[in-house]
């Protein structure tokens, strides 16, 4: 049961929203048309924008120069931030400033020969450039939007060339800087070699050492000692390298070892496996974003990655075990050479004594310095040759060409967007106005705010029934009003009733006349009294004179019988208001009003009194207090509810019994509820009239 109630509440809530839109459809349509027209005119006034694109391929730079590194095979590493970094570099100020300078854009974009400030030209260019990456490639697309297709193509091509030149300049500058540092190191090392040579020569002269077979060839034992010393140093270096590598491997966990494997060892299988794992990571990242982790293809790649990682672990364990063996062998060889060298050295010392020791040390230092010098010279020449080999980290794949078809403005999309924006703004404005509108809109508002039963719902543009005729379709609304009046708390329509309204222009006079007309049609003897002394209108409806009437009766100028006039409507009599004297004080005396109404009730079944508005005028309160009940006429969507509540409180404070309210002047074409209500009675009336005519013809 609660579910059905919730569904009904939701449906009614939606219909309430739709009713607001329907009632304010003129505002919605006006705003929508205004926005669409504005958007269309604005679009047509915009200049055409043309787009040209250049496509380039970007590669990472080579590793930095390391003079002491041996010839190594580097695996290709994947840098996920490289292309993103290049996006920012392409759109950076140095690049765009260079484009502005090369194409003389400050002068081209200036007005009347004036040179545009460079910062302004840069901002215009930056707003015209867009850089994107083609998915799963190293290709970058540079787009330029301008109002001239030739200019857009020129800027795109120039931007690609400036970026390419900047990459080449940076690489060349870095390489030259490294070469200059190596060259300075060569010069410093040459000085060390010369110092070592001078030291050897001085010691030879001082110690009177005869050199046989060239510098340093003292005797066979010395040559043997030097050879063994060199072998021992080489073995020691090999042992220390392997020991250091073993410690590095032992300090790393399996996960870290896998990540740094390609940097620790240059085994081709390890490098290839790491590269395959990196490639699979790239594929998994792309597939996971598109399909999710449960996709079969994602699972297949994940399984393949797991197998490769296991293979890599096994290979690294094998390399680690092999390295342990190599280390043991190198250590054993070093210890053997060290032991043998100690024996030879002991023998040489015994034979040569301490005399030649300084000379041999100086000679060893000289050889070391010469070795370092030769290595630096070799690396210096190698890098100079490498620098002369042409390298291009940026390749222009597709050159930008002028595109004669504009990409902006898009008239269709802008008009379509304007329609949606206009409708949204119109609906929003309609709801805002509805929110600000505190007038009475529905019968529920009358019952909820005023606390009165709704006796009748009167449609818009209703004229007096004496003009429309007794068979008017609008008469049914007043018949319903009379019927509802009979079912009020009083239980009957006989008596005197005052018809009130909170403000002027709410249709009170038409309502009271048509109610009197309907009651007279039903055979009741009705008296219509026009008590609106300041703005009487009932005499104009009936087409009678207003020279004598209520004011004359109250002033006792004429008896009431002479002031009451018969009308063309059977059973309907009329008491005009009469002309209000200049001094109206005392005309509406409560005692005289009470006596008059009591007298009229004895002669007529129904007495209906048309009164002036409640707010601002006291006449209505005086008259209503002497009647059997009051009927309040409320005009649909006119006055604020606060004013109507004030009017109700005024008459309730006087003890007047308010039998109900009439919601008048309803625009049935705007409100769905009233539209169906009115259509039902209209259709019923027409069908009944057709049936009567058919019976008459028969």
C-alpha positions as a printed Julia matrix, in Angstrom:
698×3 Matrix{Float64}:
   0.0     0.0     0.0
   2.85    2.35    0.87
   4.52    1.57   -2.46
   1.39    2.56   -4.4
   1.1     5.76   -2.37
   4.74    6.6    -3.08
   4.21    5.96   -6.78
   1.14    8.21   -6.84
   3.02   10.95   -4.98
   5.87   10.71   -7.48
   3.46   10.9   -10.41
   1.65   13.89   -8.97
   4.97   15.55   -8.27
   6.0    15.11  -11.91
   2.64   16.43  -13.14
   3.05   19.47  -10.92
   6.36   20.21  -12.6
   4.84   19.7   -16.03
   1.93   21.97  -15.09
   4.38   24.77  -14.27
   6.07   24.39  -17.67
   2.74   24.31  -19.48
   1.42   27.34  -17.67
   4.61   29.28  -18.45
   5.13   27.94  -21.96
   5.22   31.45  -23.45
   8.19   32.34  -21.26
   9.94   29.05  -22.03
   9.43   29.45  -25.77
  10.38   33.14  -25.72
  13.62   32.5   -23.87
  14.42   29.47  -26.05
  13.8    31.43  -29.26
  15.86   34.35  -27.96
  18.79   32.1   -27.03
  18.61   30.22  -30.35
  18.5    33.46  -32.32
  21.36   34.89  -30.28
  23.42   31.73  -30.7
  22.72   31.59  -34.43
  23.57   35.25  -35.0
  26.68   34.95  -32.85
  27.76   31.83  -34.77
  27.24   33.53  -38.11
  29.27   36.53  -36.92
  32.23   34.38  -35.84
  35.16   34.15  -38.25
  35.95   30.79  -39.86
  38.68   28.81  -38.13
  40.87   26.45  -40.15
  42.99   23.62  -38.73
  46.28   22.29  -40.05
  48.16   19.35  -38.56
  51.76   18.17  -38.72
  52.72   14.71  -37.49
  56.16   13.98  -36.06
  57.92   10.95  -34.62
  59.87   11.55  -31.4
  62.73    9.43  -30.06
  64.58    9.55  -26.78
  68.14   10.87  -26.7
  71.15    8.52  -26.41
  72.66    7.84  -22.96
  75.06   10.44  -21.57
  78.77   10.12  -22.39
  80.74    8.05  -19.85
  84.47    8.14  -20.63
  85.33    5.16  -18.41
  82.43    2.89  -19.47
  83.29   -0.09  -21.62
  81.4    -1.07  -24.74
  78.01   -2.2   -23.41
  74.77   -3.2   -25.06
  71.94   -1.12  -23.63
  68.41   -2.51  -23.65
  65.63   -0.24  -24.83
  63.87    1.21  -21.76
  60.33    2.53  -21.68
  59.81    5.96  -20.15
  56.07    6.64  -19.65
  56.71   10.33  -18.97
  58.82   11.05  -22.04
  56.03   11.9   -24.49
  54.11   13.88  -21.87
  57.25   15.88  -21.22
  57.65   16.54  -24.94
  54.05   17.84  -25.08
  54.97   20.52  -22.57
  58.26   21.31  -24.3
  56.53   21.81  -27.67
  54.13   24.31  -26.06
  56.8    25.99  -23.92
  57.71   29.64  -24.18
  61.18   29.18  -25.75
  59.74   27.12  -28.61
  56.76   29.41  -29.24
  58.89   32.53  -28.92
  61.21   31.16  -31.61
  58.2    30.47  -33.89
  56.99   34.05  -33.34
  60.44   35.34  -34.26
  60.98   33.16  -37.34
  57.54   33.89  -38.85
  57.57   37.55  -37.75
  54.15   37.07  -36.16
  54.44   40.25  -34.11
  54.35   42.24  -37.33
  51.86   39.94  -39.1
  49.3    40.05  -36.3
  49.76   43.76  -35.53
  47.14   46.25  -36.67
  47.9    49.02  -39.14
  51.59   48.26  -39.28
  52.06   48.32  -35.49
  54.24   45.62  -33.99
  52.41   43.4   -31.52
  54.15   42.85  -28.14
  55.91   39.5   -28.05
  54.0    38.35  -24.96
  50.66   39.06  -26.66
  51.76   37.22  -29.82
  52.87   34.31  -27.63
  49.47   34.09  -25.91
  47.65   34.16  -29.25
  49.9    31.41  -30.59
  49.61   29.31  -27.4
  45.81   29.44  -27.63
  46.0    28.29  -31.26
  48.2    25.23  -30.66
  47.04   21.8   -29.52
  49.32   18.76  -29.08
  48.07   15.16  -28.87
  49.62   11.7   -29.05
  48.47    9.01  -31.4
  47.64    6.06  -29.21
  50.21    3.28  -28.75
  52.78    5.1   -30.92
  55.63    7.58  -30.55
  53.86    9.91  -32.99
  52.82   13.38  -31.89
  50.24   15.44  -33.8
  50.59   19.22  -33.61
  47.37   21.06  -34.54
  47.14   24.8   -35.22
  43.81   26.65  -35.5
  43.81   29.98  -37.31
  41.44   32.08  -39.4
  43.8    31.7   -42.38
  44.42   28.14  -43.68
  47.83   29.04  -45.17
  48.94   30.68  -41.94
  47.8    27.64  -39.91
  49.87   25.31  -42.1
  52.95   27.58  -41.95
  52.78   27.82  -38.16
  52.35   24.04  -37.74
  55.34   23.26  -40.0
  57.5    25.94  -38.39
  56.61   24.71  -34.91
  57.7    21.17  -35.83
  60.97   22.45  -37.28
  61.71   24.66  -34.29
  61.09   21.74  -31.94
  63.33   19.47  -34.03
  66.1    22.07  -34.12
  65.84   22.61  -30.38
  66.23   18.88  -29.72
  69.29   18.79  -31.99
  70.75   21.89  -30.36
  70.28   20.44  -26.89
  71.9    17.14  -27.87
  74.78   18.94  -29.62
  75.29   21.28  -26.67
  75.37   18.39  -24.2
  77.77   16.39  -26.38
  80.13   19.33  -26.85
  80.06   20.05  -23.15
  81.01   16.44  -22.38
  83.78   16.49  -25.03
  85.2    19.71  -23.6
  85.33   18.14  -20.15
  87.1    15.04  -21.53
  89.55   17.28  -23.4
  90.36   19.16  -20.2
  90.81   15.85  -18.4
  93.25   14.75  -21.15
  95.33   17.9   -20.64
  95.41   17.41  -16.87
  96.34   13.75  -17.27
  99.2    14.66  -19.64
 100.67   16.87  -16.93
 100.48   13.97  -14.48
 102.28   11.7   -16.97
 105.04   14.27  -17.45
 105.43   14.64  -13.69
 105.65   10.85  -13.32
 108.28   10.66  -16.09
 110.34   13.4   -14.43
 110.14   11.55  -11.13
 111.32    8.28  -12.71
 114.2    10.05  -14.48
 115.32   11.79  -11.3
 115.29    8.55   -9.31
 117.24    6.73  -12.04
 119.88    9.44  -11.99
 119.99    9.62   -8.23
 120.14    5.88   -7.67
 122.44    5.32  -10.67
 120.16    2.66  -12.14
 121.17    1.3   -15.52
 118.25    0.64  -17.77
 118.58   -2.22  -20.25
 116.22   -2.79  -23.15
 114.33    0.41  -22.64
 112.88    2.31  -19.75
 112.02    0.09  -16.82
 113.83   -3.02  -18.15
 116.24   -3.5   -15.28
 116.59   -7.28  -15.29
 114.58  -10.43  -15.88
 113.35  -10.62  -12.28
 112.12   -7.05  -12.45
 110.25   -7.74  -15.67
 108.81  -10.86  -14.14
 107.84   -8.93  -11.03
 106.07   -6.29  -13.09
 104.21   -8.88  -15.11
 103.1   -10.71  -12.0
 102.12   -7.41  -10.37
  99.98   -6.58  -13.39
  98.36  -10.01  -13.34
  97.72   -9.71   -9.59
  96.12   -6.28  -10.01
  93.93   -7.57  -12.81
  92.9   -10.6   -10.73
  92.25   -8.38   -7.73
  90.14   -6.0    -9.82
  88.15   -8.91  -11.24
  87.64  -10.38   -7.74
  86.54   -7.06   -6.28
  84.13   -6.43   -9.16
  82.52   -9.81   -8.73
  82.42   -9.4    -4.95
  80.73   -6.0    -5.29
  78.22   -7.39   -7.76
  77.45  -10.34   -5.47
  76.82   -8.0    -2.53
  74.56   -5.87   -4.69
  72.58   -8.92   -5.81
  72.3   -10.24   -2.24
  71.0    -6.88   -0.94
  68.18   -6.77   -3.47
  64.84   -8.53   -3.14
  63.45  -10.53   -6.03
  61.13   -7.7    -7.07
  63.91   -5.09   -6.97
  66.27   -7.47   -8.7
  63.79   -7.92  -11.57
  63.32   -4.18  -11.95
  67.09   -3.44  -11.95
  68.22   -6.55  -13.74
  68.95   -4.8   -17.04
  71.2    -2.28  -15.21
  73.13   -4.84  -13.14
  73.84   -7.45  -15.78
  74.04   -7.22  -19.53
  73.13  -10.8   -20.19
  71.17  -10.86  -23.47
  68.52  -13.26  -22.14
  67.91  -11.06  -19.06
  67.77   -7.89  -21.12
  65.4    -9.49  -23.64
  63.12  -10.88  -20.9
  62.95   -7.49  -19.1
  62.05   -5.83  -22.4
  59.28   -8.38  -23.0
  57.87   -7.77  -19.48
  57.89   -4.01  -20.1
  56.09   -4.47  -23.41
  53.45   -6.65  -21.73
  53.0    -3.97  -19.01
  52.24   -1.44  -21.72
  49.7    -3.83  -23.34
  48.12   -4.63  -19.95
  47.76   -0.92  -19.13
  45.96   -0.3   -22.42
  43.73   -3.41  -22.23
  42.89   -2.87  -18.57
  41.67    0.67  -19.3
  39.52   -0.59  -22.21
  38.17   -3.96  -21.0
  38.93   -4.43  -17.28
  40.92   -7.03  -15.37
  38.54   -9.92  -16.08
  38.86   -9.78  -19.85
  40.35  -12.98  -21.37
  43.0   -11.02  -23.25
  44.04   -9.24  -20.04
  44.28  -12.56  -18.21
  46.35  -14.04  -21.05
  48.84  -11.19  -20.92
  48.98  -11.39  -17.11
  49.75  -15.12  -17.29
  52.4   -14.5   -19.94
  53.96  -11.79  -17.72
  53.98  -14.16  -14.73
  55.8   -16.84  -16.77
  58.36  -14.32  -18.02
  58.98  -13.08  -14.48
  59.52  -16.66  -13.31
  61.91  -17.28  -16.21
  63.74  -14.07  -15.33
  64.02  -15.13  -11.68
  65.45  -18.5   -12.7
  67.94  -16.83  -15.07
  69.0   -14.37  -12.37
  69.44  -17.19   -9.86
  71.57  -19.04  -12.38
  73.62  -15.9   -13.02
  73.96  -15.37   -9.28
  75.23  -18.95   -8.78
  77.57  -18.59  -11.74
  78.85  -15.33  -10.33
  79.56  -17.04   -7.0
  81.64  -19.64   -8.81
  83.47  -16.97  -10.83
  84.16  -15.06   -7.64
  85.64  -18.13   -5.93
  87.87  -18.8    -8.95
  88.96  -15.14   -9.18
  89.69  -15.07   -5.46
  91.68  -18.27   -5.71
  93.66  -16.92   -8.68
  94.32  -13.65   -6.88
  95.51  -15.42   -3.76
  97.8   -17.64   -5.87
  99.25  -14.67   -7.73
  99.6   -12.71   -4.52
 101.44  -15.58   -2.9
 103.7   -16.07   -5.91
 104.32  -12.33   -6.17
 105.26  -12.22   -2.51
 107.82  -14.95   -3.11
 109.26  -13.27   -6.19
 109.25   -9.9    -4.45
 111.03  -11.36   -1.45
 113.62  -12.82   -3.74
 113.92   -9.55   -5.67
 114.25   -7.54   -2.5
 116.9    -9.82   -1.21
 118.74   -9.56   -4.52
 118.16   -5.93   -5.27
 117.73   -4.66   -1.74
 115.9    -1.55   -0.82
 117.78    0.51   -3.36
 115.42    0.04   -6.27
 112.14    0.18   -4.32
 111.39    3.92   -4.86
 112.29    3.61   -8.5
 109.96    0.68   -9.05
 107.1     2.51   -7.29
 107.61    5.59   -9.42
 107.8     3.45  -12.52
 104.47    1.73  -11.65
 102.84    5.11  -11.08
 104.12    6.24  -14.47
 102.57    3.23  -16.18
  99.24    3.85  -14.44
  99.16    7.5   -15.46
 100.04    6.6   -19.05
  97.26    3.98  -19.13
  94.7     6.52  -17.94
  95.95    9.07  -20.45
  95.66    6.6   -23.34
  92.12    5.68  -22.32
  91.06    9.33  -22.2
  92.61   10.05  -25.6
  90.82    7.05  -27.11
  87.46    8.08  -25.68
  87.97   11.69  -26.77
  88.59   10.69  -30.37
  85.67    8.24  -30.31
  83.18   10.88  -29.12
  84.39   13.4   -31.67
  83.72   10.9   -34.44
  80.3    10.03  -32.93
  79.39   13.72  -32.78
  80.08   14.08  -36.48
  77.71   11.21  -37.31
  74.27   12.74  -38.11
  71.53   12.01  -35.55
  67.88   13.11  -35.61
  65.69   12.55  -32.51
  62.68   14.15  -34.27
  61.37   13.09  -37.66
  58.6    14.95  -39.49
  56.26   12.27  -40.85
  53.45   14.36  -42.38
  53.95   17.97  -43.37
  51.0    20.3   -42.62
  49.0    21.43  -45.64
  46.38   24.21  -45.84
  42.9    22.89  -45.07
  40.26   24.92  -46.9
  37.38   23.44  -44.9
  36.75   25.34  -41.65
  36.44   23.39  -38.4
  34.74   26.24  -36.54
  32.14   27.6   -36.08
  29.86   24.59  -36.38
  26.46   26.12  -37.13
  24.49   22.91  -36.62
  26.1    22.05  -33.26
  25.85   25.63  -32.01
  22.17   25.88  -32.95
  21.49   22.49  -31.36
  23.35   23.56  -28.22
  21.45   26.86  -28.24
  18.16   24.96  -28.36
  19.08   22.88  -25.32
  20.49   25.88  -23.45
  17.47   28.01  -24.4
  15.0    25.38  -23.26
  16.94   24.86  -20.06
  17.12   28.6   -19.38
  13.43   29.0   -20.23
  12.4    26.18  -17.93
  14.67   27.55  -15.2
  13.19   31.03  -15.58
   9.68   29.56  -15.55
  10.38   27.75  -12.28
  12.0    30.88  -10.85
   8.98   33.01  -11.72
   6.73   30.28  -10.34
   8.77   30.34   -7.15
   8.36   34.12   -6.88
   4.64   33.91   -7.74
   2.77   33.59   -4.45
  -0.7    33.89   -5.95
  -3.4    31.23   -5.75
  -2.92   28.68   -8.54
  -4.97   25.63   -7.65
  -8.03   24.63   -5.71
  -5.69   22.9    -3.28
  -4.05   26.27   -2.6
  -7.44   27.73   -1.69
  -8.24   24.91    0.69
  -4.74   24.74    2.17
  -3.95   28.45    2.51
  -7.37   30.03    3.06
  -8.9    27.0     4.72
 -12.09   27.33    2.66
 -13.96   24.82    0.52
 -13.88   25.5    -3.21
 -17.45   26.02   -4.43
 -16.7    26.54   -8.09
 -14.01   26.68  -10.77
 -14.78   29.38  -13.32
 -12.89   29.37  -16.64
 -11.32   32.37  -18.29
 -13.07   34.83  -20.61
 -16.56   34.21  -19.23
 -19.08   36.93  -20.01
 -22.4    37.56  -18.27
 -24.79   34.74  -19.16
 -27.41   37.25  -20.28
 -25.05   37.95  -23.2
 -23.95   34.37  -23.85
 -27.45   33.0   -23.51
 -29.0    30.51  -21.12
 -27.56   27.55  -23.05
 -23.94   28.72  -22.8
 -21.42   26.03  -21.93
 -20.03   28.32  -19.21
 -23.37   28.18  -17.39
 -22.5    24.68  -16.2
 -19.68   26.03  -14.04
 -22.16   28.3   -12.25
 -24.66   25.48  -11.86
 -21.91   23.52  -10.14
 -21.28   26.58   -7.96
 -24.98   26.73   -6.98
 -25.03   22.98   -6.28
 -21.9    23.14   -4.12
 -23.38   26.1    -2.28
 -26.37   23.94   -1.38
 -24.05   21.29    0.12
 -22.15   23.69    2.34
 -22.47   23.73    6.1
 -25.65   25.85    5.86
 -27.35   23.16    3.83
 -29.43   25.44    1.54
 -29.05   28.26   -0.94
 -31.91   30.37    0.45
 -30.95   33.53    2.28
 -28.78   36.57    1.73
 -25.2    36.1     0.56
 -22.54   38.72    0.0
 -20.01   38.07   -2.76
 -16.58   39.46   -1.82
 -13.08   39.69   -3.27
  -9.75   40.67   -1.8
  -8.82   43.14   -4.55
 -10.27   44.84   -7.57
 -10.62   43.11  -10.92
 -11.05   39.54   -9.67
 -14.33   38.97  -11.55
 -16.59   39.3    -8.54
 -19.36   41.24  -10.32
 -19.57   38.78  -13.23
 -19.56   35.85  -10.82
 -22.41   37.19   -8.67
 -24.49   38.08  -11.71
 -24.08   34.67  -13.36
 -24.84   32.93  -10.05
 -28.03   34.98   -9.76
 -28.85   34.16  -13.38
 -28.45   30.4   -12.78
 -30.49   30.49   -9.55
 -33.29   32.32  -11.41
 -33.14   29.68  -14.15
 -33.74   27.02  -11.49
 -37.06   28.69  -10.56
 -35.9    30.54   -7.46
 -36.96   34.11   -6.88
 -33.67   36.01   -6.89
 -32.76   39.57   -6.04
 -29.41   40.92   -7.22
 -28.2    43.89   -5.15
 -25.36   46.07   -6.44
 -23.73   47.34   -3.2
 -20.5    48.45   -4.89
 -21.35   52.13   -4.52
 -18.03   53.42   -5.87
 -17.7    51.32   -9.04
 -21.1    49.77   -9.84
 -21.28   47.58  -12.95
 -24.43   45.46  -12.59
 -26.69   48.09  -14.18
 -24.47   48.1   -17.3
 -24.78   44.31  -17.56
 -28.58   44.49  -17.37
 -28.8    47.68  -19.41
 -30.9    49.6   -16.84
 -30.64   53.03  -15.27
 -28.63   53.58  -12.1
 -30.23   56.89  -11.14
 -32.14   55.51   -8.17
 -31.15   52.51   -6.11
 -29.61   51.29   -2.85
 -28.23   54.65   -1.78
 -31.68   56.24   -2.14
 -33.25   53.43   -0.1
 -30.66   53.77    2.66
 -31.15   57.56    2.72
 -34.93   56.92    2.81
 -35.51   58.94   -0.33
 -37.59   56.18   -1.96
 -39.08   52.93   -0.68
 -37.23   49.76   -1.6
 -40.11   48.49   -3.72
 -39.76   51.44   -6.09
 -35.98   51.02   -6.38
 -36.14   47.31   -7.31
 -36.39   46.73  -11.04
 -37.59   43.74  -12.99
 -35.17   42.3   -15.56
 -35.49   40.43  -18.83
 -34.46   37.26  -16.97
 -37.46   35.48  -15.43
 -37.39   35.32  -11.6
 -34.48   37.78  -11.44
 -34.92   41.24   -9.9
 -32.31   43.92   -9.54
 -31.6    46.64   -6.97
 -29.09   49.11   -8.49
 -26.51   50.86   -6.38
 -27.8    54.34   -7.1
 -25.61   57.35   -7.26
 -23.29   57.87   -4.33
 -23.81   61.32   -2.79
 -20.89   63.66   -2.31
 -21.01   63.07    1.41
 -21.21   59.28    1.76
 -20.75   59.3     5.54
 -23.57   57.39    7.18
 -24.97   55.88    3.99
 -23.94   52.33    4.88
 -25.34   52.3     8.39
 -25.17   48.74    9.81
 -28.63   49.07   11.36
 -30.25   50.2     8.14
 -28.37   47.52    6.14
 -29.54   44.86    8.59
 -33.17   45.98    8.41
 -33.08   46.16    4.61
 -31.57   42.67    4.19
 -34.04   41.17    6.69
 -36.9    42.75    4.74
 -35.59   41.49    1.37
 -35.15   37.93    2.65
 -38.88   37.75    3.36
 -39.72   38.63   -0.24
 -37.04   36.63   -2.16
 -35.67   33.14   -2.0
 -32.1    34.24   -2.67
 -30.54   37.66   -2.18
 -27.08   38.06   -3.75
 -25.16   41.21   -2.93
 -22.28   42.51   -5.05
 -19.8    44.3    -2.73
 -16.62   46.34   -3.26
 -13.14   44.82   -2.62
 -12.3    44.06    0.99
  -8.77   45.5     1.14
  -8.77   49.28    1.46
 -12.58   49.73    1.64
 -14.79   49.09    4.7
 -18.13   48.84    2.84
 -17.82   45.09    2.25
 -17.26   44.32    5.92
 -20.34   46.28    6.96
 -22.57   44.57    4.42
 -21.15   41.04    4.84
 -21.72   41.13    8.6
 -25.48   41.48    8.05
 -25.75   38.57    5.55
 -26.2    34.85    6.15
 -22.84   34.07    4.6
 -20.06   35.37    2.4
 -18.58   33.95   -0.77
 -15.01   34.99   -1.58
 -14.04   35.24   -5.26
 -10.34   34.55   -5.84
  -8.84   35.22   -9.26
  -6.48   32.59  -10.62
  -2.79   33.72  -10.48
  -3.4    37.4    -9.69
  -3.0    38.63   -6.12
  -0.48   37.36   -3.5
  -1.86   34.89   -1.04
  -0.91   37.18    1.85
  -3.47   39.75    0.68
  -6.2    37.11    0.4
  -5.4    35.77    3.86
  -5.59   39.32    5.19
  -9.01   39.78    3.57
 -10.27   36.52    5.06
  -9.02   37.45    8.52
 -10.74   40.83    8.25
 -14.2    39.36    7.67
 -13.67   36.51   10.13
 -12.77   39.09   12.79
 -16.26   40.59   12.3
 -17.88   37.21   12.84
 -18.93   36.8     9.22
 -19.56   33.22    8.15
 -17.57   32.45    4.99
 -19.28   29.57    3.2
 -16.57   29.04    0.59
 -14.49   30.41   -2.26
 -14.77   30.57   -6.02
 -11.58   30.22   -8.09
 -12.22   32.53  -11.02
 -10.74   33.37  -14.42
  -8.82   30.08  -14.78
  -6.77   29.7   -17.97
  -7.9    26.18  -18.8
  -5.55   25.96  -21.81
  -2.49   26.41  -19.57
  -3.36   24.07  -16.76
  -3.88   20.39  -17.52
  -6.13   19.78  -14.52
  -8.56   22.59  -15.32
  -8.33   21.82  -19.02
  -9.65   18.29  -18.53
 -12.2    19.52  -15.99
 -13.53   22.11  -18.43
 -13.37   19.73  -21.43
 -15.41   17.14  -19.57
 -18.29   19.55  -18.96
 -17.97   21.07  -22.43
 -18.17   17.67  -24.11
 -21.0    16.63  -21.82
 -22.9    19.83  -22.57
 -22.52   19.55  -26.34
 -23.48   15.87  -26.36
 -26.56   16.6   -24.25
 -27.54   19.47  -26.52
 -27.17   17.2   -29.58
 -29.36   14.55  -27.95
 -32.09   17.12  -27.23
 -32.02   18.41  -30.82
 -32.26   14.82  -32.1
 -35.29   14.18  -29.87
 -36.94   17.39  -31.13
 -36.4    16.35  -34.75
 -37.95   12.99  -34.07
